[in-house]
Amino acid sequence: MNPAITISRILHAGYVFECEGTRIAFDTIFENPFSRNCHAFPGMRFDEAAIRRQRFDAVFISHFHDDHCSLESLDLLDRATPIYLYCIFDELFAMLRQLGFAKVQPLRLNEPVTVGPFQVTPREAMDADVDSMFQVRAAGLNVLNVVDSWIDDTTLGQLVDEGPWDMVLWPFQTMRELEVLAPSRHAAAPPTLPEEWIDQLKALAPRYVVPSSCQFLQEPWSWYNRAFFPISYAQFAREVGAALPQARIVRLDPGVSVRLDAAGLQPAAPLPWVIPVGEQDVDYVYEGNAAAPPTSEIARHFAPLTAVQRERVLDYCRSGLLEKYGEVEAVSDYFEQPRIWQLSVVDSDGAVTRWRYRLAPEGKATIDESEEPLGWTTEIPATKLYGALEQGESLTTMYLRINDTVFDPDTERDLLEADVVDDPLIRTLFSDTFGAYQAAQLRRLLAR
């Protein structure tokens, strides 16, 4: 029998690779839902007791985002498991050690790590300060795990030189994380793959392509499920199949395993601790911006805040936000002149508390009681604002609604050059923080 690698899908960007009795795993997420509101698609559940019995010779984590590095998932693993992490921030390594892992090692770009028959080499992604890709060699085979990165021309040339490629795990969704924050200001994206993806896959010329990284929907009631994911599995197979007729497109759902060798690809025994639930032959349906419901309707889906929690939110709006605003800078020039910003905080019963702020170019923010026209608006469910302040809530789960109104003509003209991430609430909550999600997880885990 030819030497082979068995490749099993966990969920999203998670995989188990096995060769000659050695097992390594990538971006181990053992939660459904994960990242608070990412529900596995197709449906599945994890057997946590069985996961606790698993032994991996190493775990590789591509970057710090909570859908790739979750301490609540890692908590299920044996603490002797070596963890290899790509991250430029020391804080996350410290958190993993606090969780009890004794062997936590930083990954360096282009420096291979050998684990049994596997040679795993981190490769540079377009945003090298955030994420990485993995080249995996074993049994004479060459696999590229792109995770959910983008590739620049320099790295592409390097990867072509590293070929030939037996399999590429390719991120098949172009998620609209920012567009759904301001749906009234974005046209529906075309449900086609970016042209550069097709060109890059042609250059890599793999034998097998797996649509990877994105295997989830948001809450069942969420309008994001019609607006967040433009690409279907069927569309990916059509476009990639037409561009790479020599390649085979292979869909791997959670728990599914394949055996890859020099001669071909064969089904293998599924992961017994990943249990399918319901229909598995499902696909994404995209409807553009899909008539986004008002924030008052969205807020009703979340539990009401306690009196103490609500006071925490109000205190932040009264003073904490004002103190924080001067510490963070905008990306674009839009706020280089005074702007009046309205923040609307929506309770779970639909009641709205509005705050008006005068934002000065030098970074000073003050409560404003004038009748001057607005220059920016933000709406957020109160429960989600509390979650960001105290529970590590991330931007993609907060259901912010930005500039969902019509401003005066001069403001509308200026907004054409503004960036949605310049939103004052986004900046004050996220611009100078790292690892809030994992830090909140660690507090909960250590308090048990």
C-alpha positions as CSV (number, residue, x, y, z in Angstrom):
1,M,0.0,0.0,0.0
2,N,1.3,3.5,-0.9
3,P,2.3,5.8,2.0
4,A,-0.7,8.0,2.8
5,I,-2.1,10.9,4.9
6,T,-5.5,10.6,6.4
7,I,-7.2,14.0,6.5
8,S,-10.3,14.6,8.6
9,R,-12.4,17.7,8.8
10,I,-13.3,18.9,12.3
11,L,-15.2,22.2,11.7
12,H,-14.5,25.5,9.9
13,A,-10.7,25.5,9.5
14,G,-10.1,22.6,11.8
15,Y,-8.4,19.4,10.6
16,V,-6.8,16.2,11.9
17,F,-3.9,14.8,9.8
18,E,-2.7,11.3,10.5
19,C,0.3,9.4,9.0
20,E,2.3,6.4,10.3
21,G,0.5,6.5,13.6
22,T,1.2,10.2,14.2
23,R,-1.7,12.6,14.6
24,I,-1.6,16.4,14.4
25,A,-4.4,18.9,14.4
26,F,-5.0,22.4,13.0
27,D,-7.2,25.2,14.4
28,T,-9.0,22.9,16.8
29,I,-12.5,24.2,17.4
30,F,-14.7,21.7,19.4
31,E,-17.7,24.0,20.0
32,N,-21.0,24.3,18.2
33,P,-21.9,27.1,18.1
34,F,-18.4,28.7,18.2
35,S,-17.4,32.3,18.4
36,R,-20.8,32.8,20.2
37,N,-23.1,32.7,17.1
38,C,-21.4,30.5,14.5
39,H,-23.5,27.4,14.1
40,A,-22.1,24.4,12.2
41,F,-23.4,24.1,8.6
42,P,-24.2,21.3,8.0
43,G,-25.3,20.5,11.5
44,M,-23.3,18.4,13.9
45,R,-22.4,18.0,17.5
46,F,-19.3,17.1,19.4
47,D,-18.8,14.2,21.8
48,E,-16.7,16.1,24.4
49,A,-16.0,13.0,26.5
50,A,-14.5,11.3,23.5
51,I,-12.5,14.4,22.6
52,R,-11.0,14.4,26.1
53,R,-9.7,10.9,25.4
54,Q,-8.0,12.0,22.1
55,R,-4.2,12.3,22.0
56,F,-2.6,14.6,19.4
57,D,1.2,14.7,18.9
58,A,0.9,18.4,18.2
59,V,-1.7,21.1,17.6
60,F,-1.0,24.0,15.2
61,I,-3.0,27.3,15.4
62,S,-2.8,29.6,12.4
63,H,-3.8,32.8,14.2
64,F,-5.5,34.3,17.2
65,H,-9.0,34.9,15.9
66,D,-11.6,33.2,18.2
67,D,-12.8,30.9,15.4
68,H,-9.3,29.4,15.2
69,C,-8.0,29.8,18.8
70,S,-10.6,29.1,21.4
71,L,-9.5,28.3,25.0
72,E,-12.8,26.5,25.8
73,S,-12.0,24.1,22.9
74,L,-8.3,23.7,23.9
75,D,-9.5,23.0,27.5
76,L,-10.7,19.6,26.3
77,L,-7.1,18.6,25.3
78,D,-4.4,16.8,27.3
79,R,-2.1,19.5,28.8
80,A,0.9,17.6,27.6
81,T,-0.1,18.3,24.0
82,P,2.5,20.6,22.2
83,I,0.8,23.7,21.0
84,Y,2.4,25.6,18.1
85,L,0.9,29.1,17.6
86,Y,1.4,31.8,15.0
87,C,0.9,35.1,16.9
88,I,2.9,38.3,17.3
89,F,1.3,39.0,20.7
90,D,2.9,37.4,23.8
91,E,-0.3,37.7,25.8
92,L,-1.9,34.7,24.1
93,F,1.1,32.4,24.8
94,A,0.8,33.4,28.4
95,M,-2.9,32.6,28.4
96,L,-2.3,29.1,27.0
97,R,0.3,28.5,29.7
98,Q,-2.1,29.7,32.4
99,L,-4.6,27.2,31.0
100,G,-2.0,24.5,31.8
101,F,-0.3,23.7,28.6
102,A,3.4,23.1,29.2
103,K,4.7,23.1,25.7
104,V,3.6,26.3,23.9
105,Q,5.8,27.3,21.0
106,P,5.7,30.3,18.6
107,L,5.7,29.5,14.9
108,R,8.2,31.4,12.6
109,L,7.4,31.9,9.0
110,N,9.2,29.5,6.7
111,E,10.8,27.6,9.6
112,P,9.5,24.0,9.5
113,V,8.4,22.0,12.5
114,T,8.9,18.2,12.4
115,V,6.4,16.0,14.2
116,G,7.0,12.3,13.4
117,P,6.7,11.9,9.6
118,F,5.1,15.4,9.3
119,Q,7.0,18.6,8.3
120,V,4.7,21.6,8.9
121,T,6.0,24.9,7.6
122,P,4.1,28.2,8.3
123,R,3.9,30.3,5.2
124,E,3.3,34.1,5.0
125,A,-0.2,35.3,4.5
126,M,-1.1,38.7,3.1
127,D,-1.7,40.1,6.6
128,A,1.4,38.7,8.3
129,D,0.7,40.5,11.5
130,V,-2.5,38.4,11.9
131,D,-2.5,35.0,10.2
132,S,-0.5,32.3,8.5
133,M,-0.9,29.4,6.2
134,F,0.5,25.8,6.6
135,Q,2.5,23.7,4.2
136,V,2.3,20.1,5.3
137,R,4.6,17.4,3.9
138,A,4.5,13.7,4.8
139,A,4.5,10.3,3.0
140,G,5.9,12.1,-0.1
141,L,2.8,14.3,-0.3
142,N,2.5,18.0,-0.3
143,V,-0.6,19.8,1.1
144,L,-1.3,23.5,1.4
145,N,-3.7,24.6,4.1
146,V,-4.5,28.2,3.2
147,V,-6.8,28.5,6.3
148,D,-8.8,31.7,5.6
149,S,-5.9,33.8,4.4
150,W,-5.3,35.9,1.3
151,I,-2.1,35.4,-0.7
152,D,0.1,38.1,-2.2
153,D,2.1,37.7,-5.4
154,T,5.4,37.2,-3.6
155,T,4.1,34.4,-1.5
156,L,2.3,32.9,-4.5
157,G,5.6,32.7,-6.3
158,Q,7.2,31.0,-3.4
159,L,4.3,28.5,-3.1
160,V,4.5,27.7,-6.8
161,D,8.2,26.9,-6.4
162,E,7.3,24.6,-3.5
163,G,5.0,22.5,-5.8
164,P,3.8,20.2,-7.1
165,W,0.8,20.3,-4.8
166,D,-1.3,17.2,-4.1
167,M,-4.1,19.0,-2.2
168,V,-5.0,22.6,-1.4
169,L,-7.5,23.5,1.4
170,W,-8.8,26.7,0.0
171,P,-11.0,29.3,1.8
172,F,-14.1,29.3,-0.4
173,Q,-16.2,32.1,1.2
174,T,-15.8,35.8,0.7
175,M,-17.4,36.8,4.0
176,R,-19.1,40.2,4.1
177,E,-18.2,41.1,7.7
178,L,-18.0,44.8,7.1
179,E,-20.8,45.1,4.5
180,V,-23.4,43.8,6.9
181,L,-22.5,46.6,9.3
182,A,-23.8,49.2,6.9
183,P,-26.1,47.3,4.5
184,S,-27.9,50.4,3.2
185,R,-24.5,51.7,1.9
186,H,-23.3,48.6,0.1
187,A,-24.5,47.0,-3.1
188,A,-25.0,43.2,-3.1
189,A,-21.8,41.4,-3.9
190,P,-21.8,39.2,-7.0
191,P,-21.9,35.5,-6.0
192,T,-18.6,34.7,-7.8
193,L,-15.1,33.9,-6.7
194,P,-12.5,36.7,-6.7
195,E,-10.6,36.6,-10.0
196,E,-7.3,36.4,-8.2
197,W,-8.4,33.2,-6.4
198,I,-8.9,31.5,-9.8
199,D,-5.6,32.7,-11.1
200,Q,-3.8,31.6,-7.9
201,L,-5.4,28.1,-8.0
202,K,-4.4,27.8,-11.6
203,A,-0.8,28.7,-10.7
204,L,-0.7,26.1,-7.8
205,A,-2.3,23.4,-10.0
206,P,-3.2,21.0,-7.2
207,R,-4.6,17.5,-7.8
208,Y,-7.4,18.1,-5.2
209,V,-9.1,21.3,-4.0
210,V,-11.1,21.3,-0.8
211,P,-13.5,24.3,-0.2
212,S,-12.4,25.1,3.4
213,S,-12.7,27.8,6.1
214,C,-16.3,28.7,6.5
215,Q,-18.7,26.0,7.6
216,F,-21.2,27.8,9.6
217,L,-24.3,30.0,9.7
218,Q,-25.3,32.6,12.3
219,E,-28.3,32.2,14.6
220,P,-31.4,30.6,12.9
221,W,-33.3,33.9,13.0
222,S,-30.3,36.0,11.7
223,W,-30.7,38.0,8.5
224,Y,-26.9,37.5,8.1
225,N,-27.7,34.0,6.9
226,R,-29.0,35.5,3.6
227,A,-26.4,38.3,3.3
228,F,-23.1,37.2,4.8
229,F,-22.0,34.4,2.5
230,P,-22.1,35.0,-1.3
231,I,-20.5,31.7,-2.4
232,S,-22.2,28.3,-2.4
233,Y,-20.5,25.0,-2.6
234,A,-22.0,24.5,-6.0
235,Q,-20.7,27.8,-7.3
236,F,-17.2,27.0,-6.0
237,A,-17.2,23.6,-7.7
238,R,-18.5,25.1,-11.0
239,E,-15.9,27.9,-11.1
240,V,-12.9,26.0,-9.9
241,G,-13.8,22.9,-11.9
242,A,-14.0,25.0,-15.1
243,A,-10.7,26.7,-14.4
244,L,-8.8,23.5,-13.2
245,P,-10.3,20.7,-15.3
246,Q,-7.4,18.4,-14.2
247,A,-8.3,18.9,-10.5
248,R,-11.0,17.2,-8.4
249,I,-13.1,19.4,-6.0
250,V,-13.7,17.5,-2.8
251,R,-16.2,18.7,-0.2
252,L,-15.3,17.6,3.4
253,D,-18.1,18.1,5.9
254,P,-17.5,17.9,9.7
255,G,-16.2,14.5,10.7
256,V,-15.6,13.3,7.1
257,S,-12.2,11.7,6.4
258,V,-10.2,10.9,3.2
259,R,-7.0,8.9,2.6
260,L,-4.6,10.7,0.3
261,D,-1.8,9.0,-1.4
262,A,0.2,9.2,-4.6
263,A,-2.3,7.2,-6.6
264,G,-5.5,9.1,-5.5
265,L,-8.0,9.9,-2.9
266,Q,-10.3,7.4,-1.1
267,P,-12.9,7.7,1.7
268,A,-11.7,6.8,5.2
269,A,-13.4,6.2,8.5
270,P,-15.0,9.4,9.9
271,L,-14.0,11.0,13.2
272,P,-16.2,9.2,15.7
273,W,-16.4,12.2,18.0
274,V,-17.9,14.5,15.3
275,I,-21.5,13.5,15.0
276,P,-23.6,14.7,12.0
277,V,-27.0,16.1,12.9
278,G,-29.8,16.5,10.3
279,E,-29.4,16.9,6.5
280,Q,-25.8,17.1,5.4
281,D,-26.2,17.8,1.7
282,V,-27.0,21.5,2.3
283,D,-25.7,24.7,0.6
284,Y,-25.6,28.4,1.1
285,V,-28.3,30.7,-0.3
286,Y,-27.4,34.4,-0.9
287,E,-29.9,37.2,-1.3
288,G,-27.7,40.3,-1.3
289,N,-28.5,42.6,1.6
290,A,-31.8,40.8,2.1
291,A,-33.9,43.6,3.7
292,A,-32.0,44.0,6.9
293,P,-34.4,44.2,9.9
294,P,-34.2,47.2,12.2
295,T,-32.0,47.0,15.3
296,S,-35.0,47.1,17.5
297,E,-36.2,43.8,16.1
298,I,-32.8,42.2,16.3
299,A,-32.3,43.3,20.0
300,R,-35.4,41.4,21.0
301,H,-33.6,38.1,20.4
302,F,-31.2,38.8,23.2
303,A,-31.7,38.4,26.9
304,P,-32.3,41.6,28.8
305,L,-29.6,43.1,30.9
306,T,-29.7,43.0,34.7
307,A,-29.7,46.4,36.5
308,V,-26.0,46.1,37.2
309,Q,-25.2,45.2,33.6
310,R,-27.3,48.0,32.2
311,E,-25.5,50.5,34.5
312,R,-22.2,49.2,33.2
313,V,-23.3,50.0,29.7
314,L,-24.7,53.4,30.6
315,D,-21.5,54.3,32.5
316,Y,-19.4,53.5,29.4
317,C,-21.6,55.7,27.3
318,R,-21.5,58.5,29.8
319,S,-17.7,58.5,30.5
320,G,-15.7,55.5,29.5
321,L,-16.2,56.0,25.8
322,L,-15.2,59.7,26.1
323,E,-12.0,58.8,27.8
324,K,-11.2,56.0,25.3
325,Y,-12.0,58.0,22.2
326,G,-8.9,60.2,22.4
327,E,-6.6,57.2,22.6
328,V,-7.5,55.7,19.2
329,E,-7.1,57.1,15.7
330,A,-9.2,56.8,12.5
331,V,-8.0,55.1,9.4
332,S,-9.4,57.7,7.0
333,D,-9.6,61.5,7.1
334,Y,-13.3,61.7,7.7
335,F,-13.0,62.6,11.4
336,E,-10.3,65.3,10.7
337,Q,-13.1,67.8,11.0
338,P,-15.7,68.1,13.8
339,R,-18.6,65.6,13.5
340,I,-21.7,65.0,15.6
341,W,-22.1,61.3,16.3
342,Q,-25.3,59.6,17.5
343,L,-25.0,56.3,19.3
344,S,-28.3,54.4,19.8
345,V,-28.3,51.6,22.4
346,V,-31.4,49.3,22.0
347,D,-32.7,47.3,24.9
348,S,-34.2,43.8,24.4
349,D,-37.7,45.3,24.7
350,G,-37.0,47.7,21.8
351,A,-36.5,50.8,23.9
352,V,-33.8,53.1,22.6
353,T,-31.4,55.3,24.6
354,R,-29.7,57.8,22.3
355,W,-26.4,59.6,23.0
356,R,-25.0,62.5,21.0
357,Y,-21.3,63.2,21.0
358,R,-19.2,66.0,19.5
359,L,-16.0,64.5,18.0
360,A,-13.2,66.9,17.6
361,P,-10.3,66.4,15.2
362,E,-7.7,66.3,18.0
363,G,-9.4,63.2,19.5
364,K,-11.6,64.9,22.1
365,A,-15.2,63.6,22.5
366,T,-17.9,65.4,24.6
367,I,-21.6,64.9,25.2
368,D,-23.4,67.2,22.7
369,E,-26.8,68.8,23.2
370,S,-26.9,71.0,20.1
371,E,-29.2,70.7,17.1
372,E,-26.4,70.5,14.7
373,P,-26.9,67.9,11.9
374,L,-25.5,64.4,12.4
375,G,-22.3,63.3,10.8
376,W,-22.3,59.6,11.8
377,T,-24.7,57.1,13.4
378,T,-24.3,53.8,15.2
379,E,-27.0,51.4,16.6
380,I,-26.3,48.5,18.8
381,P,-28.3,46.1,21.0
382,A,-27.5,46.9,24.7
383,T,-26.8,43.2,25.4
384,K,-24.1,43.2,22.7
385,L,-22.5,46.3,24.0
386,Y,-22.3,44.8,27.4
387,G,-20.9,41.6,25.8
388,A,-18.1,43.6,24.2
389,L,-17.3,45.4,27.4
390,E,-17.3,42.4,29.8
391,Q,-17.4,39.1,27.8
392,G,-15.0,39.5,24.9
393,E,-17.8,39.9,22.3
394,S,-16.3,40.3,18.9
395,L,-17.3,42.7,16.1
396,T,-18.9,40.0,13.9
397,T,-21.4,39.0,16.5
398,M,-22.6,42.4,17.7
399,Y,-25.1,43.4,15.0
400,L,-23.9,46.9,14.7
401,R,-25.8,49.1,12.2
402,I,-23.7,52.0,10.9
403,N,-24.9,55.2,9.1
404,D,-28.4,53.7,8.3
405,T,-29.8,57.1,7.5
406,V,-29.5,59.9,4.9
407,F,-27.2,62.8,5.9
408,D,-26.9,66.3,4.4
409,P,-25.3,66.4,0.9
410,D,-21.9,67.6,2.1
411,T,-21.7,64.8,4.7
412,E,-22.9,62.2,2.1
413,R,-20.1,63.3,-0.2
414,D,-17.5,63.1,2.6
415,L,-18.7,59.6,3.6
416,L,-17.7,58.3,0.2
417,E,-14.1,58.4,1.4
418,A,-14.8,57.1,5.0
419,D,-14.1,53.6,6.2
420,V,-16.7,51.7,8.2
421,V,-14.1,50.6,10.7
422,D,-13.7,54.3,11.5
423,D,-16.9,54.0,13.5
424,P,-16.2,55.6,16.9
425,L,-17.7,52.7,18.8
426,I,-15.7,50.1,16.9
427,R,-12.5,52.1,17.5
428,T,-13.1,52.6,21.2
429,L,-14.0,49.0,21.8
430,F,-11.5,47.2,19.6
431,S,-8.6,49.4,18.3
432,D,-6.2,49.0,21.2
433,T,-7.3,45.7,22.7
434,F,-6.0,42.2,22.0
435,G,-7.4,38.8,23.0
436,A,-10.5,40.0,24.9
437,Y,-12.4,36.9,23.8
438,Q,-9.7,34.5,25.0
439,A,-9.1,36.5,28.2
440,A,-12.8,36.3,29.1
441,Q,-12.7,32.5,28.4
442,L,-9.7,32.1,30.6
443,R,-11.4,33.9,33.5
444,R,-14.4,31.6,33.2
445,L,-12.3,28.5,33.0
446,L,-10.0,29.3,35.9
447,A,-13.0,30.3,38.0
448,R,-14.6,26.8,37.8
